[in-house]
Amino acid sequence: LEIGGKVYLRLQQNFADSTDPEDDRLSSPNLLDLYLDARRSENLRFFARARTSYNATAGEGSEGLYGEDVEPTRVVLDQFFLKFDVDRQLFVTAGKQPIKWGAGRFWNPTDFLHQQRRDPLAIFDERLGVALLKLHLPMESLGWNLYAVGNFENVQRAQEVGGALRLEMVVGPAEITFSGAMKRDDPLRLGADISTGIGPFDLWVEGAAVRHRDRSFWVGSFDLNEVRQPIDESFDPANISIPSEIIYGEDWVVQVVTGFEFAVRYSDQDSIYFGGEYFYNDGGYNDSALYPWLMLQGQFDPFYLGQHYASGFMMLSQPGDWNDTRFFVSAISNISDGSYVSRFDYQVTLLTYLSLNLFAAYHFGQDGEFFMPLDIPGVDLTAEQAEAFGQIGRAHV
């Protein structure tokens, strides 16, 4: 039995040039992971990991940067799985386990088994594991891998269990995957990706087609300034411009990401890496006009809101005699609305098991996903007004 863990201490300050400096937020969202790793034999393993989130700057009733509730302390189960094999031919992993599909660096449209999107700017993937039954059949003579997955996440009835298949192939210098997933009340998802090297370039393309039974899309306009008026008994929600909800039936949405990376050697032992990605999201919006409305509807999905995205990055690892140092610079643009976010990361190993990470991120460009000054006025509605407000502008096609 091996017992271990990881401590991740963070201190973060947010600045906004359009607000009072006294309103700038300081936060300290720390993580503590503790794990048990039991290996009774070479082909039998049990692993469990619990995560404690502790925000030193939060108290009871604290709110985050965007007004969300912040719990000072929270304990969750990240991983809890049993792993074994059948005659060294079939490998089984059952329980809450980490999983990530896709070849893209910033976007992964084929990462079908996670309900939560991966944060492309995070130092590491903080998402919790997923409750799965995964069967892995390696085909060593071909260099291929076949996966069959049962998805038990948030399942209360047998008919709600989801399923997924994935085939990984090596064809010459290329790695190719095909995957699909389906689950009751969820869209049908089909995807593929390919990554290969051509000369000094590493190239990848990843695409997904998602079939929604009923996909919600909003059209029209929404101006928060219209609700700044005092609310009284004469207030009529029908006088406010409310977007119309269009429900597309049996609609396919296509998402494609393509990227590249190459290295430039500047000494016998050191190289600097450059790369970039482009992401097309068929289900996104062409501009930012409806972003405030999407926030109110709980449909604001960062990094997947617009139709067109682009990114670039540069990585410098262990330059010269700085063998414990790494630099990473990245920038992401929502081309559809003209907003940008750039980030600089610096990492240095101070002791064998202690690393220091410093980062600075800057948001700029036009008002949009990554640079959105938003002042939401407080509005108190009666129950009848709130119900009327929510029923305006709904349409089905």
Solvent accessible surface area in square Angstrom, and as a share of the most:
residue,aa,sasa,rsa
1,L,150,0.75
2,E,98,0.44
3,I,125,0.63
4,G,21,0.21
5,G,45,0.43
6,K,103,0.44
7,V,96,0.55
8,Y,32,0.12
9,L,138,0.69
10,R,61,0.22
11,L,132,0.66
12,Q,66,0.29
13,Q,71,0.32
14,N,38,0.20
15,F,165,0.69
16,A,48,0.38
17,D,140,0.73
18,S,86,0.56
19,T,67,0.39
20,D,75,0.39
21,P,107,0.67
22,E,158,0.71
23,D,89,0.46
24,D,32,0.17
25,R,93,0.34
26,L,94,0.47
27,S,26,0.17
28,S,11,0.07
29,P,43,0.27
30,N,14,0.07
31,L,15,0.08
32,L,66,0.33
33,D,8,0.04
34,L,99,0.49
35,Y,50,0.19
36,L,80,0.40
37,D,12,0.06
38,A,24,0.19
39,R,148,0.54
40,R,205,0.75
41,S,57,0.37
42,E,159,0.71
43,N,62,0.32
44,L,67,0.33
45,R,56,0.20
46,F,64,0.27
47,F,20,0.08
48,A,14,0.11
49,R,61,0.22
50,A,39,0.30
51,R,12,0.04
52,T,38,0.22
53,S,31,0.20
54,Y,111,0.42
55,N,19,0.10
56,A,57,0.44
57,T,65,0.38
58,A,19,0.15
59,G,34,0.33
60,E,163,0.73
61,G,75,0.72
62,S,31,0.20
63,E,94,0.42
64,G,10,0.09
65,L,86,0.43
66,Y,179,0.68
67,G,42,0.40
68,E,85,0.38
69,D,126,0.65
70,V,34,0.20
71,E,105,0.47
72,P,35,0.22
73,T,74,0.43
74,R,113,0.41
75,V,102,0.58
76,V,28,0.16
77,L,78,0.39
78,D,3,0.01
79,Q,13,0.06
80,F,101,0.42
81,F,16,0.07
82,L,72,0.36
83,K,83,0.35
84,F,71,0.29
85,D,18,0.09
86,V,75,0.43
87,D,115,0.60
88,R,134,0.49
89,Q,113,0.50
90,L,55,0.27
91,F,60,0.25
92,V,11,0.06
93,T,9,0.05
94,A,34,0.26
95,G,25,0.24
96,K,42,0.18
97,Q,3,0.02
98,P,75,0.47
99,I,21,0.11
100,K,90,0.38
101,W,17,0.06
102,G,19,0.18
103,A,35,0.27
104,G,5,0.05
105,R,79,0.29
106,F,7,0.03
107,W,0,0.00
108,N,10,0.05
109,P,7,0.04
110,T,1,0.00
111,D,20,0.10
112,F,11,0.05
113,L,8,0.04
114,H,27,0.12
115,Q,121,0.54
116,Q,117,0.52
117,R,97,0.35
118,R,46,0.17
119,D,77,0.40
120,P,15,0.10
121,L,29,0.15
122,A,35,0.27
123,I,74,0.38
124,F,54,0.23
125,D,58,0.30
126,E,61,0.27
127,R,26,0.10
128,L,53,0.26
129,G,6,0.06
130,V,7,0.04
131,A,29,0.23
132,L,5,0.02
133,L,69,0.35
134,K,41,0.17
135,L,61,0.30
136,H,41,0.18
137,L,71,0.35
138,P,34,0.21
139,M,55,0.25
140,E,155,0.70
141,S,113,0.73
142,L,96,0.48
143,G,36,0.34
144,W,67,0.24
145,N,39,0.20
146,L,65,0.32
147,Y,36,0.14
148,A,37,0.28
149,V,9,0.05
150,G,16,0.15
151,N,10,0.05
152,F,90,0.38
153,E,40,0.18
154,N,129,0.66
155,V,36,0.21
156,Q,158,0.70
157,R,135,0.49
158,A,88,0.68
159,Q,112,0.50
160,E,39,0.17
161,V,54,0.31
162,G,4,0.04
163,G,29,0.27
164,A,7,0.05
165,L,110,0.55
166,R,14,0.05
167,L,46,0.23
168,E,48,0.22
169,M,27,0.12
170,V,75,0.43
171,V,77,0.44
172,G,62,0.59
173,P,113,0.71
174,A,11,0.09
175,E,103,0.46
176,I,34,0.17
177,T,12,0.07
178,F,99,0.41
179,S,10,0.07
180,G,15,0.15
181,A,9,0.07
182,M,120,0.53
183,K,32,0.14
184,R,125,0.46
185,D,121,0.63
186,D,37,0.19
187,P,23,0.15
188,L,59,0.29
189,R,54,0.20
190,L,85,0.42
191,G,12,0.11
192,A,37,0.29
193,D,9,0.05
194,I,66,0.34
195,S,34,0.22
196,T,33,0.19
197,G,37,0.36
198,I,108,0.55
199,G,75,0.72
200,P,95,0.60
201,F,81,0.34
202,D,78,0.41
203,L,58,0.29
204,W,23,0.08
205,V,66,0.38
206,E,0,0.00
207,G,19,0.18
208,A,5,0.04
209,A,28,0.22
210,V,13,0.08
211,R,90,0.33
212,H,44,0.20
213,R,128,0.47
214,D,104,0.54
215,R,39,0.14
216,S,38,0.24
217,F,39,0.16
218,W,6,0.02
219,V,58,0.33
220,G,58,0.56
221,S,67,0.43
222,F,18,0.08
223,D,63,0.33
224,L,19,0.10
225,N,88,0.45
226,E,66,0.29
227,V,11,0.06
228,R,119,0.44
229,Q,90,0.40
230,P,116,0.73
231,I,50,0.25
232,D,80,0.42
233,E,175,0.78
234,S,95,0.61
235,F,17,0.07
236,D,65,0.34
237,P,8,0.05
238,A,72,0.56
239,N,121,0.62
240,I,7,0.04
241,S,51,0.33
242,I,21,0.11
243,P,0,0.00
244,S,38,0.24
245,E,17,0.08
246,I,30,0.15
247,I,24,0.12
248,Y,73,0.28
249,G,45,0.43
250,E,94,0.42
251,D,30,0.15
252,W,101,0.35
253,V,7,0.04
254,V,63,0.36
255,Q,15,0.07
256,V,51,0.29
257,V,0,0.00
258,T,55,0.32
259,G,8,0.08
260,F,78,0.32
261,E,26,0.12
262,F,54,0.22
263,A,45,0.35
264,V,67,0.38
265,R,170,0.62
266,Y,107,0.41
267,S,46,0.30
268,D,130,0.68
269,Q,166,0.74
270,D,19,0.10
271,S,19,0.12
272,I,35,0.18
273,Y,72,0.27
274,F,73,0.30
275,G,8,0.08
276,G,6,0.06
277,E,9,0.04
278,Y,82,0.31
279,F,0,0.00
280,Y,67,0.26
281,N,4,0.02
282,D,51,0.26
283,G,19,0.18
284,G,2,0.02
285,Y,25,0.10
286,N,101,0.52
287,D,78,0.41
288,S,25,0.16
289,A,55,0.43
290,L,12,0.06
291,Y,0,0.00
292,P,22,0.14
293,W,7,0.02
294,L,3,0.01
295,M,62,0.28
296,L,89,0.44
297,Q,62,0.28
298,G,69,0.67
299,Q,72,0.32
300,F,51,0.21
301,D,46,0.24
302,P,66,0.41
303,F,26,0.11
304,Y,22,0.08
305,L,6,0.03
306,G,0,0.00
307,Q,37,0.17
308,H,61,0.27
309,Y,0,0.00
310,A,33,0.26
311,S,15,0.10
312,G,29,0.28
313,F,12,0.05
314,M,48,0.22
315,M,33,0.15
316,L,37,0.18
317,S,40,0.26
318,Q,97,0.43
319,P,20,0.12
320,G,45,0.43
321,D,135,0.70
322,W,152,0.53
323,N,95,0.48
324,D,87,0.45
325,T,10,0.06
326,R,82,0.30
327,F,39,0.16
328,F,23,0.10
329,V,57,0.33
330,S,4,0.03
331,A,42,0.33
332,I,0,0.00
333,S,12,0.08
334,N,0,0.00
335,I,91,0.46
336,S,27,0.17
337,D,12,0.06
338,G,15,0.15
339,S,0,0.00
340,Y,84,0.32
341,V,2,0.01
342,S,31,0.20
343,R,27,0.10
344,F,85,0.36
345,D,24,0.12
346,Y,53,0.20
347,Q,58,0.26
348,V,22,0.13
349,T,52,0.30
350,L,97,0.48
351,L,121,0.60
352,T,113,0.66
353,Y,211,0.80
354,L,93,0.46
355,S,55,0.35
356,L,72,0.36
357,N,49,0.25
358,L,97,0.48
359,F,81,0.34
360,A,66,0.51
361,A,47,0.37
362,Y,144,0.55
363,H,87,0.39
364,F,72,0.30
365,G,36,0.35
366,Q,125,0.56
367,D,88,0.45
368,G,0,0.00
369,E,17,0.07
370,F,14,0.06
371,F,62,0.26
372,M,46,0.21
373,P,76,0.48
374,L,62,0.31
375,D,98,0.51
376,I,90,0.45
377,P,25,0.15
378,G,82,0.79
379,V,50,0.29
380,D,126,0.65
381,L,57,0.28
382,T,73,0.42
383,A,81,0.63
384,E,127,0.57
385,Q,21,0.09
386,A,50,0.39
387,E,121,0.54
388,A,44,0.34
389,F,38,0.16
390,G,33,0.32
391,Q,118,0.52
392,I,46,0.23
393,G,29,0.28
394,R,113,0.41
395,A,42,0.33
396,H,137,0.61
397,V,119,0.68
